[in-house]
Amino acid sequence: MKIFDIALKDLTRSFRSAFALVFMFVIPLLIPGMFSIMFNGQQGTNEVAVPVTSLVIANLDQGSPDLLAGMNSLPEGITPATDNLGNLIVGLLKSDDYANLIVVSQVVDEAAARAAVDTGEAQAAVIFPPDFSANYAAMDDPAVVSFYQSDPSAQGVVIVRSILSSIVDSLSGARIAVSLAEEPSSPQAIGMVAQHYIQAHMQQNNFPLVDYLTSDEKPQENNILFSIIGPILGGMMIFFAFFTGTNTAQSILREDEEGTLARLFTTPTNRSVILAGKLLSVFLTVLVQVIVLLIASQFLFHIFWGSLLQVSLILLGIVLPAAAFGICVNAFLKNTKQASVIFGGLLTVTGMLGMLPVFSAGNPSPAMETVALLVPQGWAVRALIQSMSGVALSGIMLTLLGCFAWSLVFLAVGTWRFQKRFA
């Protein structure tokens, strides 16, 4: 088993270099770690800092007896029976569901509400007109609510507007459902139709922004570390894996210059066995690097890369082209001086092209995706992002086949070149 003896010797020498260890493990984890600090991400959490918004309300609504009759049949806890729709919405905005998002205060008239916003006492104001409930119950007249804001783009104002829109949309939908119902001849009939609509609306959970901001348990895809840091770490891992593969394969050139490779060729061991051991050491070095980074990222950043089978195949989809690329590049170089000049530029350009989908924050254009696939790094990055996005193994196989195709081409060319050179 001389092939493995040669590979193990080169592998041991690679991991004795402090510079190589920093380059293979520390830097790929350091860069995503810096982004994690920038985004205030915490390991294993989904905490999002949300500003508390001051909201002032002028509820001038005088109510309507018809509205009370229609709401008597609505289920308790969804919309309590009331003759004043303004009071109903104010109660919802003051509920515990939004207590960590909105601080609500009330004023006596519209002028006071607008003045509070103009003077900076509140960030937004809601004004319910006197005929708000009456118009809603009458079905024929529009029921209008006014929203007055200081800065439409402010995060807190956007949140409040979203909450208010969700509530108003639910009531508007119920009203539309009533208007389409057959012969809503009485307030009780109107109430029954509205009840069914509101129940369906609430069950469908049409408050996505509010649910996200108020829920203690958020899906992993909304995790900042997972959606932002994950692709960055994956891209860095692939980027430096190709550097490791190329740098490790450079040992063949270095030993050729030092004369140790020539002495190996004088031993009874066949030259093809010696070269095979050298090439195997490149593969094993990159394999150890990627495995360590995958495990470290799981413990440090709690990043889920995919199922065990998918990750195993993607691991090969990264290691094989990275090692084969390094072998192929070194096979065409004459010495280590030439290598030092070429490595930096070639690997940086191809690596940056392959990471274009990462730079686009997960939304690359078709042209950008095409450009990324012109280099082997792009195929590996694509496979990893697909797995992180929950794509099934069958949907990733085509990308993995692309990775393996690059590997076969590079390995065939590199092996042929080295054998011809040292024949």
N, C-alpha and C positions, 0 to 999 in steps of 0.2 A: 504493500500500500504506500509506495513512495510518493504518489501524487498527494495524498493527504498529509504525509510528513512534510513535504515542501510547502504545502498550503498553510499548515499549522505554524511552521517556522516564520513565514512571511506575515501571517496574521498576528502572531505574538509581537513581532517587531513593530508592526503598525500601531498596536495599542500601548506600546511603551513610550510613544512620543506624546509629551504633554500638549504640544501644539496641535497635534492631530486630534487628541481627545476634546480639546476646547472647540476646535473647528467642527467636529462631528456631532457633539452633544450640547455644549453650552450655548453656542451662538444660535442654533435653530430654536432653542427654547427661550433664549433671552429676548429675542425680537418680539415674539408674541406676548411674552410676559410684560414688556413695556407697553404694548397696546392694551393689555388687560388693565394695567394701572391707569392708563389714560382714560379708559371707559369706566373706571371705578367698578370694574367687575369683581365679584367675590366668588371664591371657589364654591361651586355647588349651589349658588343662589341665583334668583332671578329678580333681585330687588331693583326697582326703578324709582328714582327720585321724581316725585310729582308735586308741583306747587299747589298750595291751597289758595283758591281764588275767592275773593270777596265779591258777593253778588247782592245787589239791592233790588227789592221787588216792590212795585206799586200795584197792589191788587185792587182795582176799582170795580171789579166784577160785582154786579148786583144780584146775580143768581137768576134761576128760572124754575118755577114749579114743574114745568114739563120735563126738565132735565131730571129732577128728583124722582118723578114717576117712572122715567125710563131706566134709572139706575137702581131701583129697588130690587131688581131681579139679578143684579150682578153678584158674582161670588165674593164672599168676604175675604179681604186680604189682597184682592187685585185692584178693585176700584170701589171704595166704600160709598154707600148711598149718600148723595149730597145734591143740593140744588145750586151749588156754586163750583163751577169747573175751575175757576182761578184758585180757590182754596184747596182743591184736590191736587193741583200741580204744585202749589206751594208746599203742601204736606209731603209730596214725593221728594221735592228738592231738599227739604229739611230732614229727610229720613236718615237713619244710620248708614244706609248703603252709600251715601255720598258725603258722609261727615268728614272723611279725610281728604275730600276734594273741594268742597264748597263751604264757605261761611255765609249764611243767608241772614240778611236784615231787611226789615220792611219800612217803607215810608208811606206818607198819606196821599201823595199825588204824583203825577207824571213829572212835573217840573222838579220836584225834590229828587226823584230817581235820577234824572239826567244830570242834575247839578252834582250829585254824589260822584258820578263818573267823571264829570268835567274837572272836579277839584281833586281827584285822585283818591277819594275815600273808598271807592269801589272800582273794580275793574270792568264790571258789566252790570247792566240793569235789564229787568224784565218788566214790561207794563201790560197788564190785562185791562182792556177797555170795559166800560160799564155793561155793555150788551154782549159780552163774550159768551156767557152761558146761554143766553136767550137765542143768539144767532146759531150756536151749535145745535141746540134742541130744535130750532125751527127748520133745519135742513136746507132751506132755500138761500139763506144769507151766509156769506163767508164769516167764519169766526177767526179773527186776526189777533195775534199776540205780537207785541213789539219787543225787539232785542236791541239794546243800545250798548255799545262797547267802546273802550278806549283804544285798544290796539288789536285789530282783528287777527294778527299773526301771533299774538302772545299765546304761549302754550296753555295757560290756565283758561284763557278766553275760548280757545278752540275746544277744550274739554267740556266747559260749561255749555257751549253751543251744541256740542254733540249730544250731551245728556238731554238738554231741552228738546232738541230735534227728535230724539228717539221717543220721548214722551208724547210730543205733539203728533208725530207720525203714527203712533199707535192709536191715538184718539181720532185722527183723520181717517185712518184705515177703517176703524169701526163705523165711522159716519158713512164712508163710501159703501161699506158692506150693507148698511141699512138701506141706503138709497137704491141698491140693486136687488134687495129682497122683494119678494112678492107680497104686495098689499100690506105694508107696515102701517095698519090702520089705527094703532093705538100706541101710547107710550110704552106699554108693557111689551108689545111686539118689537118695538125698536130696541128695548133693553135686552131682549132675548138674543136678537141678532148681534148686537154689540158685544154681548157676553161671549158668544161663541168665537167672534173674531179676536177679541182681546185675549181669551184663553189661548187660542192658537198662536197669536203673536208672541205672547210671553213664553210659551213652550218652545218656540223656535229660537228663542234667545237672540233677539235682534238688538242687543246692546253690546256689541263686541268690544268697543273701546272701553266702556265702563267696566265690563266684566274683567278685562285684562288689568285695568288699573286698580280694581278693588279686590281681586281674587288673591288668596294666599298661595294657591297652587297654580302655576302657569306652565303651559306646555314647553318642552325643551326647545322647540324651534324658535320660541320667542326669547330664549336666553341669549344675552349679548355675547357671552363667552362662546356659546355654541355657534351662533350664526355669523359672528364676525371674527373672533379669534381662531375658531376652528379652521376655516379655509386658509387663514394666514399661516397658521402653524403647519398645515398640510403642505402648503406651497413652499414654505421654508425647508421642510423635511425633504421634499423632492429636489429642491434647488441644491441643497448641500449633499444629498446622496449622490448626485451626478459629479459634484466636486470630489467627493471621497473616492468614487469609482475611478475617476481620471487620475487622481493623485496616487492612488494605490497601484494602478497599472504602470505608473511612471517608474516604479521600482525595477522593472525590467530594463529600462534605459539606464538607470543608475548603476545597476549591477553590471551591465555591459560596459559602461565607462570605467568602473572600478576593477574590472577583470574577473570578478567572482563568478559571473555567468559563464565565461569561457572555461574557468576551472571546472564548473559543474558539467560542462559538455564533455570534458575529458574523462569523466567517471563512466563506469559501465551503464549507468542509467541512460535510457534512450532520451534523445532531445525532445521528442514529442511528449514524453512523460513529464520532463522538467517544465516545459511550457504549459502543459495542462495544469500542473500544480501551481504555477504562478497565476494562471488565469482563475483557478478555483479560489485562490486567496483573495482576489479582487471581489469575487461574488460573496464570499463569506464575510469580508469586512463590511461591505455595504449592508448585507443582511443583518448583521449584529447592530449596526447603526440604526437602521429603520425600526427594528424590533424594540430597541431601547427607547427610541423617541415615541413610538406608539404607546408603549406602556407608561412612560413618564407623562405624556400628555393626558392620559386617562386619570392618573393620580393627581397631577398638578392642576389641570383645568377641567376635569370631569367631562371630557369631550367623547361623545359616542361616535365611533367611526363607522359602525355598521355591524352586521352579524359576524360571527366567527368565521364562517365560510367565506363571506365576501371580503373581510379584512385579510384573510389568508391569501386569497387570489390577488387582491390589490397589492399586497406585500410583494408578491412575485412580479406584479405589473410595474412596480417601482424599482425593485432590486435588479431584475434581469436587464432592462434597458440601460440603467445607470452603469452597471458593471460592463456590459457589452459596449456601450458608448466610450467608456474610458479605455477599453482594450483597443478599439478601432482607432481612436484618435492617436494614441501612443504608437500604434503600429506604423503610422506615416511620419513620425518625427525621428530626426537623426540623433538628437541628444537632449539632455535635460535643460540646457540653456535655451534651446529652441522651444522646449515645452513651456518654460516659465513665461515666455512672451505670448504664446498662443492661448494657454489655458485661461488666463483671466478674461480676455476679450471674448473668446468663443463660448465659454461656459456662461458668462454673464449675459451675453446677447440671447443665446438659446434659452437660458433660464428665465429671463424676463419675458420673452415671447410666450413661453409655456405658462407663465403665471398671469397672463392677461385676464383670464376669467376671475382670478382672485382680486386683482386690482379694480375690477368693475363691480365689486361688492355683490357678486353672485348674479348679476344681471347683464351678462355680456351680450353685445350685438352679434348677429350671425356672422358678420365680417370678422369680428374679434375672435369668435370661436374658431373660425376657419384658419385664421393666422396662427392661433395657438397650436393647432394640430399639424402645423408644418414642422414641428420639432417634437422629439420623443417626450420631453417634459410635459408638453401640453396634453398628451394622451394620459399620462399618469395622473396629472392634476384633475382632468375631467373624470376619470374613474373614481378618484377619491371623493370629489364633490358630489358625484351621483350617489355614492354609497351614503354619505352624510345626509343627503336630501331624502333618503328613504326609497330610492329607486330599487326595484327588485333585481335579483341577480341576473335574470334573463335580460333586463334592460341595460346591464353593465357589460355583458359578455362581448358585445361588439367593440366597445372601447378597450377591453382587456385584450382582445385579439389584435387590436392595433398596437398595443404595448408589446405583445409577444412577437409581432411581425418585425417591429423595429429591432428587437433584441436579436432575432435570428439573422437579420441583415448585417447588423454591426458585428456580431460574433463571427459570422462566416467570413466577412471581409477582414476583420482584425486577425483571426487565426491564420487565414491564408497568407496574409502579409508577413506575420511574424515567422511562420514556418519557412517562407521563401527567404526571409532575411537571414535566418540562422540555419539555413540548410547546410 
